[in-house]
Amino acid sequence: LIMSPAMWKWTCLVSHLLLSTTVLPLGRQQPLHPKRSFITFTGDQAEGNFNHLVVDERTGHIYLGAVNRIYKLSSDLKVLVTHQTGPDEDNPKCYPPRIVQTCNEPLTLTNNINKMLLIDYKENRLIACGSLYQGICKLLRLDDLFKLGEPFHKKEHYLSGVNESGSVFGVIVSYSNMDDKLFIATAVDGKPEYFPTISSRKLTKNSEADGMFAYVFHDEFVASMIKIPSDTFTIIPDFDIYYIYGFSSGNFVYFLTLQPEMISPPGSTTKEQVYTSKLVRLCKEDTAFNSYVEVPIGCEKNGVEYRLLQAAYLSKAGAILARSLGVGPEDDILFTVFSKGQKRKMKSLDESALCIFVLKKINDRIKDRLQSCYRGEGTLDLAWLKVKDIPCSSALLTIDDNFCGLDMNAPLGVSSMVRGLPIFTEDGDRMTSVIAYVYKNHSLAFVGTKTGKLKK
């Protein structure tokens, strides 16, 4: 499947629809043919890019976040409802936004770029967060995109001042007998005093409740958040954490990130900036974020390092892959795409690799690190958060698979990289996206490339 740049910009890729095989019976259709026409949806080209897409796994309806628009589409890409989100008068320097208090900065008509789109199945609503007003969110009814709420009065309501569509990632943790939680991870664009880089928020049943998006816990000393210290920016002026993917599994929430760090090359006395891909793990029930752990991840094949994370997707192993990996068919597998090297985040090289990680093996590495730190071995190894090395403190306790940390030895970094298993490489057309699922015991992966090709 080859698309021109214009088609790539305005067309919903069929790969997203493959996620909904339960509602879209692709298996009964004819085999794909190079000349077969695909169902497409074209938005208002004057508005700009599509940013995010989610599929309702119960109905097959598609929700599309775009610049100044939210679309609801049928499974065959017919427009059912449209909700307008912008443009409006704004200035990114206004904090708090001018909708809360008068702003002395000049206001201009500004587009609202969709930065996050999540389905809250429990309350039948769509969470749509945009770039206007320092990143506020609307809660829209799934049926007709009617606005149920739009909290904007408190500082907790402003999620991120970054305008890029890929700057925010959210994971909903659902409960049967209490309000859900929303874990939010975001780039802060040099404004750590305004925005935590990662936090957990209340998702109240009432979309207009005063506590919507409030921190799960917050007192004078401790809160359900991690902030980047301002001291970090004196060491790496453009430091930020870029969140590529997020998910929940078992008792934990995970985010896959890309972040800069300073290293000393072998034989050199000066440091240079590189980018490191890291997995971040938090306990779902940890209101003080004492369970925060980072572990570097990467891939290597034939001596070539692939270290710049491009995309990721969580799937099950399936019987056939599980057998070759020595795990169970229901074990979680991370499908990841890395590009070559680790120096050029903004201009990645075209050489890329599709690699898989067994989530349990990453968790085992984290458990080993926790156990050694609580024996008093080494330092916390999280230079960006503590700026200086802090020794691990010894404590006599049992650390099992579900250990959620104490108010010591936290946050914690793992220094040794966990390497994924490379299963496919592409040298000329960089892979940029991936999805995967199990079909008749086989693990299938679909990757999208820079030039608009879809590989199965």
N, C-alpha and C positions, 0 to 999 in steps of 0.2 A: 504494500500500500504506500504509494508515494504521493505527497501533497505539496502543492505550491505553498509559499509562505502565507499567502492570503487565506487559502483553505485551512491551513494549520491554525491560523489566528481565529477563524470564525466557526470552525467545525467541531462538534462534539465527537471525540474519538470513540470508535466502537469498543475499544478496550475497556472503557469505563462500564459499558453495558454488560460486559462479560462477567462482572462481579455479581450480577443479578440473574444467574442462570435459573434460579428457582421461579422467577416470574417472567423471564424472557426465554422461551424454549428454543434456544439456539441449536440444540442437538437435533431438532427435527427439521432444520432448514437444510438447503442444498449446500454442498461444499463450496468454500470461497473460490472465486475465479478472478484472475487479475482484472478482467473487464467488467466485473459485476459492479453496479452502482450501489452506493451505500446511502442509507437514510441520513440526512444531514439537517441541521438547524442553523440558520444564519440570523444573528441578532442585528441590532441597529448599528451599522458600522461607524456611524458618527460618534458613538459613545466610547468605543475602545474595547479592550480585551475582555474575554471571559477569564475569570480568576479561579473559581473553585466549583466543584461538582460533587453532589452527594446523591445517592440513590436510596429511596425508601425500600428497605428489604421486604416490607409487607405488601406493598402495592405496586412496586416497580416505577412509581413516579420519580421524576428526576428534578432536582433543585439545582439551579445554576446561578452562581454568584458572579456578577459582572460589574463593570464600572457603571454606577448609578442605577443598576437594575438587579432585581432578583426575579428569575423566571421559574415557573413551575411547568414542567413538560410531561406529557404522557410517555409511556415506554417507547412509542414510535416517534418521539420528538415533535409532537404537536403542542403548541403553546396552550396551556390551560389558564394560567393566571400570570400577571406581571405586577411587580411591586416596585415603585420608584424609590430610590434611596438618596438621590442627589441630582444635580449639584446644589451647593448652597454657599452662602457667604462664610468664609473661614480664613484663618491664617495659622500655619503650624506653630508659630511662636506664641500663640495665645494659650496660656495655662493659668488657671483653668479656662476652658473654652468660652467664647463670647456668649454662648447660650446660657452660661451660668452668671457671668459678670462682664461688665464692659471691658473691652480690650483696646489698648492704645495702638496696637499694630494695624496697618492698613488691611482691610478685608477685601478679598477678591472672590469671584465665583469659582468654586473649587469642586473638582470631581470627587465622588465617594468611591474609592477602590475597595472592593470586597476583600477582606483579609482573612476571614474565617467563616466557615459554613458548617454547622453541626445540626443533626437531627436529635432532638430530645424526645425519644420514643415514649417515655413514661408520661409526659405531659402533652404529647401531640403538638409539638411546636418546633419551629426552626430558629436556631440562634445564628443571626447574621451580623457579623461585626465588620465595620468599615473604617476608612481612614479619616473621615471627618471628625472634628472635635476631639483630637487626641485618642481616637479609637474607641468610640462607644458602640454598643450592640443593640440591635432590635430583636425582640422576640415575636415571631410571626406564627399565626395559626397555620398548620400544615394544609388544611383543606382549601383555604382561600387567600392565604398570605395576609390576612387581617392583622394589623399591629396590635399585639396584646400588651406590649410594654416597651419602653425605651429609657432605661435608667440613665441619668446623666447628672444628678445633683451632687454626688460625692466623689472624692478623688479616687475611690476604688472602682468607679465606673469607667475610668479612662485606662484602657488596657495597654495601649502602645501608641507612641507618636510616630512610628515608622510608617511610611506610606506604601512600601512595597507589598504586593499581594502575598508573598511567601514569608512574611515576617512573624506570623502568629500561628501557633498550633495548640489545639485544645483536645482534651480527653475527658469524657463524661464518665464518672463512676456512679453507678445506679444502686439504690437501696430499695427494698420492698416496704420498709416501715418508717422511713425518714427521708428528709430532703436529700436530693442528689448533690454530688460535688462536681465542680468543673475545674480541672487542672489546666492552667493557662501558662504557656511558655512563649516568650517573645523576645525579639531583639529590642534593645533599648536606645540605640542610636545616640550614645553619649549622654543620656539623661537618666542615670541610675537613681538620682534623687526623686524622680517622679514615678518611675516604673520598676517593679521587681522583674527580674528576668524569668522567674518561675514562681507560681503561687497556686494555692487551691482556694476556690471560691464557692459560696453557697449558691445552689440552684433552687430557689424557693418554688413551691407549687404555684403560688400567686405571682404572675409575671410582673405585677406592679408593686410587689411587697418592698418595704423599705430595706430589707436585708439582701435583696438580689445582688449577686456578685460581690457581697462583702466577704472578707477573708474568713475562712472557716474558724480561725482562732487569731486573736490579736490583743495583746496587752502591752504594757510599757516596755517590756524586755524581749518578748518572743512573739512571733507571728508565723502564719502558714505561708512563708515566702522566703525566697533567696534574692538578695540584692547584690549587684556588683559593686564592690567598694570603689569610691572615687580614686583611691590610691592606685588602683589597677591601671587607670588611664594615664598615670604618670610614667608607667613602665611601657605600656602598649597604648599609644594615644587613640588608635582606632579600634580598640578592643570591643568585641561584642560576641554574643553567642547566637548562632544562627540555627534555628530548629528546623530540621528536615522532615521529621516524622515522629508520631507519638502513638502509643497504644497502652492498654492495660492487659495484664496477664496474672492470674493467681492473686496474690496479695499486694501486687506492685503496679505502679505506673512507670512507664519508660518513655524517654525522649531520646531521639538520635540527633546529634548536634555536630556543627562544624564551628571551630573556634580557633583564633590565632594564639600562638605562643612564641616565646623567644627561645631559641636553642643555640648551642655552640657547636658548629660543624667540626668534625674530627680534624685536628691539626690547626684550628683557628682560635685566635684569642678574642675575636669579636663575635657577638651574637647576631643572628638573623631571624627574621620573622617567617614562620611557616604556619600552616593550618593543620590542625589535628581533628580527626573525627572521633567523637566520644559518645558512648551510651551513658545516659543519666538514669538512675533508678531511685524511686521514692516509694515508701510504703503508703498504701491508700489511706490508712488510719493514722498516719503520723502528722499531727497538727502542728508540731514544732519544727518539722523538717530535719530532725536529727538523723534520719535515715538516708540523707542525700549522699549518693556515691556516684563517681564518674569513672568509667573505664575506657581507655583508648581502643578503637577497633580499626582494622585495616585488612588488606589483602595483598598477597604476593604470588606471582606466577613467573617461573623461569627467570628469577632474579629481578623482575620488575615490580616496583612498589606501586600499589594503588591505594591512595590514602585520602583522597578528596571525595567525601560522600555526596552523591547526587540524588539518590532516592532510596526508599526502602518500603517493604511491605511484609506484614506478618501473616503466616499461613501455617497449616498443619503439615506434618511430614508426609502422611500417607504411607501405606504399607510398604511400597517398593523402595522409596527413598529411605524410609526408617530402617529397613533391613541393612542397607549399605552404610548407614551412619551409626548403627548400633543403638538406636533409640526406639521409642514407641511410636506407633502411627499417629497418636493424638498429641505428640510433643510439638511444641511451638518451634517454628523455623523462621528465621529472618532472612528474607531475600533482599539483597542490597546491591546497589550500583555504585561503584567508585570510579573516579577518573584517575589517571596516572599522576604520580608525584604528590606533593603537598604544599606547593608554594603559591599557586595562582588560583585563589578562590573565584575571582571575578572573571578569569579567562582560562577555564579548565582546558587541559589538553584533550585531543580527540580520542586518545587511547583510553579505553575503559574496560571494566571487568564486572561481570555479574557473579556475586559471591553469596554463599549461604552460611549462616551461623545457627548453631543449636542454642536456643535461649538458655536451656538448663546448664550448658557448659559455661556460658557467661556468668550465670548466677553462682556456679561453683567457684569461679575465679574470684568473684566478689566476696563470697563467704570465706575463702582462704585469706583474702586480704584483711577482712574484718577480724578474723581470728588472730592473725599475726599482729595487727595493730593493738588489739586488746591484751596481747602478751607484752606490750610495750616496745615492739620492734619497729624501727623506722620512724618516718614523719608522716604527716597527713597528706603530703604530696598533692596539694591543690593550690598551686602558687597564685593563681588569679584571684582566689577568694581570701586567702590569708596573707598574700604578698610575701611573707617570709615563712621559712620552714618551721613547723611546730611539731615537737616530738609526740609520738603516740604515748598514751598513758596506760599503764597496766591495770587490769581489773579481773578479778576472778569471777567469771560467769560463763555459762554455756551459750555458744552462738550457733543456732540452728539455721535451717534454710529460710525461716521467716523472721529472723532477727531484725528489729526496726530501730536500733540505735539508742543511745543515751545522750544526755547533754554533755558528753565528752567524746573525744575522737571523732568529731563531726564538724563540718562536712568532710568527707574522705575521698581521696583520689587513689586510683590504682595506677601504678607507674608502668607495668608491663602490658604491652598491647595484646589483645585477643585477636588472633588471625582467623579470617573466614576461609572457607573452602571455595576456590575459584572454579566455576563450572562453565564459564563462557567468556571470551574476550572479543573485543571489537576495536580495531586499530584506526579506522578511518572515519566512522560515523558515531560520535559519542552517544552512548546510551544515557537517557535522561529521566526515565520513569520505569516503574515496574509494578506489576500486580501478579498474584499467583493464587492457585487453588488446587484442590485435589479432585481428580476425575477418574473414577474406576481404579482407585489405588495408585494412580500415577500423579506425580506432582507436575503441574503445568505452570510455566511462567511466560508472561507477555511483557516485552520491553518496548518502549518507544524511544526513538533516536532523535538526534538534533535536526536531521533533515526531514523528519516526518515519516519515517518508516516504522512499521509495526512488526516485531519479530516474535514468533511463537516458538 
